[in-house]
Each structure stands twice: as structure tokens, then as C-alpha cells.
Amino acid sequence: VMVKMLEACGQAGELVFTVRRAVKLKEEFKQVLERLPRKKALFLIHPSVELDSGDLEFLERLGARVARSQAVLLDMLVTDRGEALIGLPLDEDEPVVVWVRHEGFAGSLHRTILEEAGLG
């Protein structure tokens, strides 16, 4: 999961994350994102997710836009390069992620998320 995330984020110019629940690999994700050159980033977060001071400082360091929405159903990363990583809530102990590389699918997700955040 981490290798694919690093690859997808490294090639993209814009990153869109949806966060439904606190992910098991949250700290590892932060480390990956902090090592990348600055990217345009949006985090659309479900209202049930509580951000601690470390999360808020991280998002500020990234220069990320943050919005909240009840419409967030899954944890996802969607890039402007036609890739999506979709977290499936199948197993609490082992993250299960589906990687989709399809410009039409990822582009549609990207536009929908931006619209939901009031940015599209």
C-alpha cells in the first residue's frame, strides 16, 4: 500500500484524499507525503473523524485544503494522473486497498469530490 501510494503521489500534481475513519497507517502516510515535493492537496473528511493537533499541523505544513462532508463513504486517494487508491473496510488488522488506473474513472471521482467540497 505504501509503495503504491508513494508512486501515485510522486507522479501526480494534485492529490485528493477522502477520509472516513482513522486509518491504521496514518502516521506512515504522513511520512510519505512529507517527503514529497509540495503538491496541491485536498482532504475531504467525514464529520465523525476527529483531527488531533498533530493532524492539523501536518495539514497546515502541506498547505492542504480541508473540507468536511457526510458524503465520504470510503478512504480514498485520487490523483490528477488517472489513479485512485480505494481503501476497503474489510479487515481491521490488515489494510485492503484497490488500485485503479483508469483516467475516466479517476477523473470522475476527482471531479465529484471537488464538487462535494464546493471547489469544482
Protein Blocks (a to p, Z undefined) as FASTA:
>chain_A
ZZmmmmmmmmpmbdcdddfbdcfklmmmmmmmmmpccddddddddfklccdfklmmmmmm
nopacdddfklmbdcdddfeopacdddffbfklccddddddfklmmmmmmmmmmmnopZZ
